[in-house]
Amino acid sequence: MSSSSSLSSSMSSSLFPKRTLGQTHCFCKVDATLKYSSTRRNPGRPFLGCPKYNTEGLPYCKFFKWADGNEEIEFRLQERNNELLRKENELEKMMDDVEKTKTELRKRVDEIEKRELVVSNREKELLEQQTEMRRGRILLRLYWGFLFVVVCYLVLFK
């Protein structure tokens, strides 16, 4: 009778399995999953069952075991450990992405600094050219002025 009550309580149990517990296997040789009973007799009571149970088209065994005390605590610790490992992996990936981004940004900064240096050198060259052109214009005006004075002198005094 106890097997039929345990079977009936497992059939009306939660349909959503949690993560697998690495040490307990069902009769299918698959890691059993921790589920919670939704029966009136055992509401919320944890148990281990076949992960294929209540899945369409998949054969399943009738493995059932209450997960009281240490098993539930051990499962929750394992579940928490798995979650922490997953988060650690995510953080490592994020750190790698940050390092790659930093490297790319350093390259961009170097490239921008090189461009700024080129622009600065071109500005200096342009300023020097402008200064030379001003000098050339002044000299040209002076030569024209001198030529005008010479021509006027020759015209007037000759």
C-alpha positions in Angstrom: 0.0 0.0 0.0 2.9 2.3 0.7 4.2 1.8 -2.8 0.8 2.7 -4.3 0.6 5.9 -2.1 4.1 6.9 -3.1 3.3 6.2 -6.7 0.1 8.2 -6.6 1.9 11.1 -4.8 4.6 11.0 -7.5 2.1 11.1 -10.3 0.4 14.3 -9.0 3.7 15.9 -8.3 5.3 19.0 -9.7 5.9 18.8 -13.5 8.8 21.2 -13.5 12.1 19.5 -12.5 14.9 21.3 -10.9 18.6 20.7 -11.6 19.9 17.2 -11.3 21.6 15.7 -8.3 24.9 14.2 -9.4 24.9 11.2 -7.0 21.4 9.7 -7.3 20.4 7.9 -10.5 17.0 6.7 -11.5 16.4 3.2 -12.9 17.0 4.6 -16.4 20.6 5.3 -15.3 20.0 9.1 -15.6 20.6 11.6 -12.9 17.4 12.0 -10.8 15.8 15.4 -10.5 14.6 17.1 -7.4 10.9 17.9 -7.6 8.3 19.1 -5.1 5.1 17.3 -4.3 1.9 19.1 -5.0 -0.4 16.6 -3.4 -2.7 17.5 -0.5 -1.1 14.8 1.6 2.5 16.0 1.1 2.4 19.6 -0.2 5.8 21.0 -1.1 7.7 17.9 0.1 10.8 17.3 -1.9 11.4 14.1 -3.7 13.8 12.6 -6.4 12.3 11.2 -9.5 13.0 10.2 -13.1 13.6 13.3 -15.2 11.7 11.6 -18.1 8.5 11.4 -16.1 5.6 13.4 -17.5 7.4 14.1 -20.8 5.5 13.3 -24.0 6.8 10.3 -25.9 9.7 9.5 -23.6 9.8 6.2 -21.7 10.4 6.6 -18.1 11.0 4.4 -15.0 9.0 4.6 -11.8 11.9 5.7 -9.7 10.8 7.7 -6.6 12.5 8.6 -3.4 11.6 11.2 -0.8 14.5 13.7 -0.5 14.2 14.6 3.2 16.9 16.2 5.3 20.4 15.8 4.1 19.6 14.9 0.5 17.6 18.1 0.0 20.3 20.2 1.7 23.0 18.5 -0.3 21.0 19.1 -3.5 20.5 22.7 -2.7 24.2 23.1 -1.9 25.1 21.5 -5.2 22.5 23.6 -7.0 23.9 26.8 -5.4 27.5 25.7 -6.3 26.5 25.1 -9.9 24.9 28.5 -10.0 28.0 30.1 -8.5 30.2 28.3 -11.1 28.0 29.5 -13.9 28.2 33.1 -12.6 31.9 32.8 -12.2 32.2 31.7 -15.8 30.0 34.6 -16.9 32.2 37.0 -15.0 35.4 35.6 -16.5 33.9 36.0 -20.0 32.9 39.6 -19.1 36.4 40.3 -17.8 37.8 38.9 -21.1 35.5 41.2 -23.0 36.5 44.1 -20.9 40.2 43.4 -21.5 39.6 43.1 -25.2 37.7 46.4 -25.2 40.5 48.1 -23.2 43.0 46.8 -25.7 40.9 48.1 -28.6 40.5 51.4 -26.9 44.2 51.7 -26.3 44.8 51.1 -30.0 42.3 53.7 -30.9 43.9 56.2 -28.5 47.3 55.5 -30.0 45.9 56.0 -33.5 44.2 59.3 -32.5 47.4 60.5 -30.9 49.3 59.8 -34.1 46.7 61.6 -36.1 46.8 64.6 -33.7 50.6 64.7 -34.2 50.2 64.6 -37.9 47.6 67.4 -37.8 49.8 69.4 -35.4 52.8 69.1 -37.8 50.6 70.1 -40.7 49.4 73.1 -38.8 53.0 74.1 -38.1 53.9 73.7 -41.8 50.9 75.8 -42.8 51.8 78.5 -40.4 55.4 78.6 -41.7 54.1 78.7 -45.3 51.8 81.6 -44.3 54.7 83.4 -42.7 56.8 82.9 -45.8 54.0 84.1 -48.0 53.6 87.3 -45.9 57.3 87.9 -46.1 57.2 87.3 -49.9 54.3 89.8 -50.3 56.1 92.4 -48.2 59.3 92.0 -50.2 57.3 92.1 -53.5 55.7 95.3 -52.4 59.0 96.7 -51.4 60.5 95.8 -54.7 57.6 97.4 -56.6 57.9 100.5 -54.4 61.6 100.7 -55.0 61.0 100.1 -58.8 58.4 102.9 -58.8 60.8 105.3 -57.0 63.6 104.4 -59.5 61.3 104.8 -62.5 60.0 108.1 -61.1 63.5 109.3 -60.5 64.7 108.3 -64.0 61.6 109.9 -65.6 61.8 113.1 -63.6 65.6 113.6 -63.4 66.6 112.5 -66.8 
